Amino acid sequence: MKERYPTLSQPATLLGLLILLLAGFMTILDLFIVNVAIPSIQGDLGANFSQVAFIVAGYELGFGVLLITGGRLGDRFGRRRLFIAGMLGFTITSAFCGLAVNPDMLIIARVLQGLTAAMMQPQIYSSIRVNFSGRERGIAFSLLGMVLGLAAIAGQVLGGFIVEADFGGLGWRMVFLINVPTGIFSIIMARFIPESRAPERPLLDWSGVVIVSLGLILFLVPLIESQNHGWTIWSFLSLASSALLLYGFWLHQERRRIAKRQPLIDTQLLRQSRFALGGSLVLLIYSTSSVFFLSYALLVQTGLGLSPLSSGLLFVPCSIGFTAASIAAPRLVERFGTKTIFWGAVFYTFSFAVLIGQVWIAGGELIASHLITGLIFVGIGQGLVMTPLLNLVLGFVEENKAGMASGVISTLQQVGAAIGLAAVSILFGGVIANGAGGDAQSGLYASAFVSSMFYNLIASLVSAILLWKMAKEQKK
């Protein structure tokens, strides 16, 4: 007997899909919306650059380390049940973010917000996959991709509007508090999402989650804190401990794989040279994205004095460039192969060179609107690389490992973003901390922006070299 799937023509099914899309929009929006609010948060709470980096990185790190386990929890206990639990946690932690009275409270709330988002986000993908079939599944995933892309764009403009509108005198706090009514609505309407779970209850590797989380924290903390406290003996001990823990995590996963106890990460995946190379590319490219978003917000708002809304509107051309390139990229890859992504990475590198040149030459006399050309170039470069890169890397693995590979790549995206924020703390924050007292604010922030963009220039250039190597290997 053929299995019957719900159809989009059924009102209840359509409502369920809309709630899943709304949740996806919220989780990705909170990755981006905070960037435009950071200067206001910094001024209100008196956060230093290390704390600013942790406010952004905390969400991404929490989101990244629990993504794979979040998917397993849904498979085991029910995807709608985990969706509701994750949304409830996300709503509560969003309220804590909005009510934070100091930077440390906001950092803790952001980490918890990321952890709860990681419980919710995998259920969106899984629920669409199991509740739809054929053409309607394709439509649902296309809508999800469009909504997630829109969330990244809306994060800049919507965040700027919310901060500047200053609803109820709450300012930046509304960036987080807006999630509360939206979350409550989603929990109430979640009854329209069909419940589902995996036929076999997967094992959960909580010890693996703890080991890799501690390893990543001990790696990132000294990098982000180096600008604030310098390099001490504790910094090097932390990095050494991180290396030991991450090596221990590898051994732990290998033992679980051999014992057939469902590891978080199949170590055989990372032994595949093309997948490992692709994972390195994802890490590099997504680190440049987080560096760019935060450095841009600090430059144009704190450095050049633009309002949050003006900052967001100035970013629109970059978003248009990204959208146009994202639409064109799959067709270009289909026609010209991997070398399309290579040339995209070359153009991405060129876009950072253009921005560096513009800001370096203008210095303290920089006019924000003059950045538009460079911003469009960055958006096009990101669209030509980011959109097809994930499909390329996931195409290297067998179909029966696609779920785990997706989880690994999603985790690398968030870890890469967190590493990028550590680079902002070191490079951007270092210039601000060491700036001469007589320097004009605009000139100092222009110099800091150039410093952080040099990281992006090098990372995107290395990515282009790796893609060139990958394209050559595929020809063999």
Protein Blocks (a to p, Z undefined) as FASTA:
>chain_A
ZZddddfklmklmmmmmmmmmmmmmmmmmmmmmmmmmmmmmmmnopafklmmmmmmmmmm
mmmmmmmmmmmmmmmnopklmmmmmmmmmmmmmmmmmmpcbfklmmmmmmmmmmmmmmmm
mmmmmmmmmmpghjllmmmmmmmmmmmmmmmmmmmmmmmmmmmnopghlmmmmmmmmmmm
mmmmmmmmmmmpccdddfbacdddfklmmmmmmmmmmmmmmmmmmmmnopafklmmmmmm
mmmmmmmmmmmmmmmmmnonopabdfklmmpmklmmmmmmmmmmmmmmmmmmmmmmmmmm
mmnopafklmmmmmmmmmmmmmmmmmmmmmmmmmnommlmmmmmmmmmmmmmmmmmmmmm
nmmmlcfklmmmmmmmmmmmmmmmmmmmmmmmmmmpcfklmmmmmmmmmmmmmmmmmmmm
mmmmmmmmmmmmmpcfklcfklmmmmmmmmmmmmmmmmmmmmmmmmmmmmmmmmZZ
